[in-house]
Amino acid sequence: MCAAAVHAYGELLEFPVVVGVDGSEPSLRAVDWAVDEAALRGTSLRLVYASLWERYEGVSVAADLAKPSEEVMAEDIVRTAERRARHREPGVKVTTDVLPEEPEYGLIRESRSALAMVLGCRGRTGMTEALLGSVSVAVAGHAHCPVIVLRGSHDNQARTGRHGRIALGVGEKPTGSPAARFACEEALLRGVPLETVRAWRRPLHEPSAHPLIVGHPAHLEEQQAADMVEEALRDAPTGLQVQRRTVEGYARDVLIAVSREADLLVVGSRRRQGHFGLQLGRVAHGVLHHAACPVAVVPEPA
């Protein structure tokens, strides 16, 4: 799965890594992460600012440029982000665009032709980073490509990973999982181990020390979790260092704990055809709000 996927993604290399910018410190950090990701994958970077400024400004224009002042500000934001990206990775091709529409809709549409999308944790609203902004939640729940939301830092710098590992939360359908493939690619590209984690819980009616199960190597539920981890890694390349874990507990809490020792946490999010409501599951929603490291949400078929 994963070794082939690195090559299978070759036909998508003309697709850029897209980053949503709005001038905030978290979005500047997203620019850094995104241009690094583009350099790793040998593709281009696309900087996008989206805002439906006409709703708020009507025909008000900047006096010197005969443009709405929000549009003038948007163009300045993308130019600043472009300079930052070019300074960080001069070899990466950078394009920019200003979209006069709601950020959620603009970024979701951009995701149709993106290799991945990178977003800051919050925007200019001043909302505490403990609660994820509505744009990031909406995009992560509906995008057509992996969405990386940068949690776990409170400044405007994208720093080199401190832990040297990528973590994958193994989902309910591990066979051919796009999230597993993406996690393998990230670990391979970065030259770090992949830690695969599956949470499990014993049935409420099962005593913790029943005489018939004491001494057994694992409970049935734990063994099933271990089998799911193996299935997710069935086609993992031999050159990839993998750490397998099964942890008793609620999946959300287990993955939040894992995020404290990872540089990126990858989770899947099922996409139901014809469903227009929020498509983030409880686990993905929980880790997006509370993880201690960046989170990649990868769309998966229902």
C-alpha positions in Angstrom: 0.0 0.0 0.0 2.4 2.7 1.2 5.5 2.1 -0.8 3.4 1.9 -4.0 1.4 4.9 -2.9 4.5 7.2 -2.9 4.9 6.4 -6.6 1.1 6.2 -7.2 0.9 9.8 -6.1 3.3 10.7 -8.9 0.4 11.5 -11.2 -0.8 14.0 -8.7 2.4 15.9 -8.3 1.1 18.6 -10.6 -1.4 19.3 -7.8 -0.1 21.9 -5.4 -0.1 21.9 -1.6 -2.6 24.6 -0.8 -2.5 26.8 2.3 -5.2 29.2 3.5 -3.8 32.5 4.6 -5.5 35.4 6.5 -2.5 37.4 7.9 -2.7 35.9 11.4 0.3 34.3 13.1 -1.2 30.8 12.9 -1.7 31.2 9.1 2.0 32.3 8.8 3.0 29.1 10.6 0.8 27.3 8.1 2.7 28.9 5.2 6.0 27.5 6.7 4.6 24.0 7.1 3.0 24.0 3.7 6.1 25.2 1.8 8.1 22.5 3.7 5.5 19.9 2.7 5.7 21.1 -1.0 9.5 20.8 -0.9 9.3 17.3 0.5 6.8 16.2 -2.1 8.5 18.0 -5.0 5.4 20.0 -5.9 4.3 23.6 -5.9 2.6 25.8 -3.3 -0.6 27.7 -3.7 -1.5 30.5 -1.3 -5.2 31.3 -1.1 -7.0 34.1 0.7 -10.8 33.9 0.7 -13.3 36.4 2.1 -16.7 37.7 1.0 -15.7 41.3 1.6 -18.5 42.7 -0.5 -21.0 41.6 2.1 -19.4 43.9 4.6 -18.0 46.8 2.5 -20.5 47.1 -0.4 -19.0 49.6 -2.8 -16.5 51.1 -0.4 -13.2 51.3 -2.1 -9.6 52.2 -1.3 -9.2 55.8 -2.5 -5.9 55.3 -4.4 -6.5 51.9 -6.0 -10.3 52.0 -6.7 -10.6 48.6 -5.0 -12.5 47.5 -1.9 -10.2 48.1 1.0 -10.6 44.4 2.1 -9.3 43.4 -1.3 -6.3 45.6 -1.0 -5.6 44.1 2.4 -6.0 40.6 1.0 -3.6 41.2 -1.8 -1.1 42.5 0.7 -1.6 39.4 2.9 -0.9 37.0 0.0 2.2 39.0 -1.1 3.6 38.9 2.4 2.9 35.1 2.6 4.5 34.6 -0.8 7.7 36.4 0.3 7.8 34.3 3.4 7.4 31.1 1.5 10.0 32.0 -1.2 12.5 33.0 1.5 12.0 29.7 3.4 12.2 27.4 0.3 13.5 29.3 -2.8 13.2 26.2 -5.0 9.4 25.8 -4.6 7.1 27.3 -7.2 4.6 29.6 -5.5 1.3 30.9 -6.9 -1.3 33.0 -5.1 -5.0 33.8 -5.4 -7.6 36.0 -3.7 -11.1 34.6 -3.7 -14.1 36.9 -3.1 -16.2 34.2 -1.3 -16.7 32.7 2.0 -13.5 30.9 3.2 -15.2 27.6 3.8 -16.6 27.3 0.3 -13.5 28.6 -1.4 -11.1 26.3 0.4 -13.3 23.2 0.0 -13.4 23.9 -3.7 -9.7 24.4 -3.8 -9.2 21.0 -2.2 -10.6 19.3 -5.3 -7.3 20.0 -7.1 -4.9 19.9 -4.1 -2.4 17.3 -3.0 -3.0 18.5 0.6 -4.3 21.6 2.4 -2.7 23.3 5.4 -4.6 25.5 7.8 -3.7 27.5 10.9 -5.5 26.7 14.1 -7.5 29.9 14.2 -7.8 33.2 12.4 -8.1 36.9 13.2 -11.0 36.5 15.6 -8.8 36.2 18.6 -10.5 32.9 19.6 -8.4 30.9 22.0 -6.5 28.1 20.4 -8.1 25.7 22.8 -11.1 25.9 20.5 -10.6 25.4 16.8 -12.0 28.0 14.4 -15.1 27.2 12.4 -13.3 27.5 9.0 -10.8 24.8 9.9 -13.5 22.5 11.2 -15.7 22.9 8.1 -12.8 22.4 5.7 -11.5 19.4 7.5 -15.0 17.9 7.5 -15.7 18.4 3.8 -12.3 18.7 1.9 -11.5 16.3 -0.9 -7.8 16.0 0.1 -5.9 15.6 3.3 -6.2 18.6 5.6 -3.4 19.4 8.0 -4.4 21.7 10.9 -1.5 23.1 12.9 -2.2 22.7 16.5 0.3 22.5 19.3 2.2 25.9 19.2 1.4 29.4 20.2 3.7 31.5 18.0 4.2 32.1 14.3 7.0 29.6 13.7 6.8 26.1 12.1 9.6 24.3 13.9 11.4 21.1 13.1 9.7 18.1 14.7 10.9 17.5 18.3 9.7 13.9 18.6 10.8 12.4 15.4 7.7 10.3 14.7 4.4 10.3 12.8 1.3 8.8 14.6 -1.6 7.1 12.9 -4.9 6.5 14.5 -6.1 3.2 13.0 -9.8 3.4 12.1 -12.7 1.0 11.8 -11.9 0.1 8.1 -8.1 -0.3 8.0 -7.9 -2.2 4.7 -6.7 0.1 2.0 -7.1 3.1 4.3 -6.1 6.4 2.7 -5.2 7.7 6.1 -2.7 4.8 6.6 -1.3 5.5 3.2 -0.9 9.2 3.9 0.8 8.5 7.3 3.2 6.1 5.6 4.1 8.7 3.0 4.7 11.4 5.6 7.0 9.1 7.7 8.9 8.0 4.6 9.4 11.5 3.4 10.6 12.7 6.7 12.7 9.6 7.5 11.0 9.0 10.9 9.2 6.0 12.4 5.5 5.6 12.1 3.6 4.8 15.3 0.2 3.1 14.7 -2.3 3.1 17.5 -5.7 1.4 17.9 -7.7 2.0 21.0 -9.9 -0.8 22.4 -12.3 -1.2 25.3 -13.4 -4.3 27.2 -17.2 -5.0 27.3 -18.8 -3.5 30.4 -20.1 -6.9 31.6 -16.6 -8.4 31.4 -14.8 -8.6 34.8 -11.2 -7.4 34.7 -9.9 -10.6 36.3 -12.2 -13.4 35.4 -10.6 -16.7 36.2 -11.1 -18.0 32.7 -9.2 -15.2 31.1 -6.4 -14.5 33.7 -3.1 -15.4 32.1 -4.4 -15.1 28.5 -2.1 -13.0 26.2 -4.9 -10.6 25.4 -8.6 -10.1 25.6 -10.6 -10.7 22.5 -11.1 -6.9 22.0 -7.4 -6.3 22.4 -6.6 -9.0 19.9 -9.1 -7.5 17.4 -7.4 -4.1 17.8 -4.0 -5.7 17.2 -5.4 -7.4 14.0 -6.7 -4.1 12.8 -3.3 -2.5 13.2 -1.7 -5.3 11.2 -4.3 -4.9 8.5 -3.6 -1.2 8.2 0.1 -2.0 7.8 -0.4 -4.9 5.5 1.4 -3.2 2.5 3.7 -1.0 4.5 7.2 -0.9 2.9 10.0 -2.9 4.6 12.1 0.2 4.9 9.6 2.0 7.1 10.2 1.7 10.8 6.8 0.9 12.4 5.8 0.9 16.1 2.5 -1.0 16.8 0.4 -0.1 19.8 -3.0 -1.1 21.2 -4.2 0.9 24.1 -7.3 0.4 26.3 -9.4 3.5 26.5 -11.6 5.8 24.5 -10.1 6.5 21.0 -10.3 10.3 21.4 -8.5 10.3 24.7 -5.9 7.7 23.6 -5.0 9.7 20.5 -4.8 13.0 22.3 -2.3 11.4 24.7 -0.4 10.0 21.7 -0.3 13.5 20.1 1.9 14.7 23.0 4.8 12.7 21.7 4.3 13.0 17.9 5.1 15.6 15.3 1.9 14.8 13.3 -1.2 12.8 14.1 -3.0 11.3 11.1 -6.7 10.3 11.4 -9.3 9.3 8.8 -12.7 10.9 8.3 -15.4 9.1 6.4 -17.2 10.8 3.6 -20.8 9.8 3.0 -22.0 10.5 -0.6 -24.9 12.9 -0.7 -24.5 14.0 2.9 -24.0 17.7 3.4 -23.8 18.0 7.1 -20.5 17.9 9.2 -18.7 14.8 8.2 -16.1 14.7 11.0 -16.5 11.8 13.3 -16.4 12.3 17.1 -12.8 11.1 17.2 -11.5 13.4 14.5 -13.5 16.3 15.9 -12.1 15.7 19.3 -8.4 15.5 18.3 -8.8 18.6 16.1 -9.8 20.5 19.1 -7.5 19.1 21.7 -4.4 17.5 20.1 -0.9 18.7 21.2 0.5 18.5 17.7 -0.6 19.1 14.1 -3.4 16.9 12.9 -3.9 15.5 9.4 -7.5 14.6 8.6 -7.7 12.3 5.6 -11.0 11.7 3.8 -12.0 8.1 3.5 -15.0 6.3 1.9 -17.8 5.4 4.2 
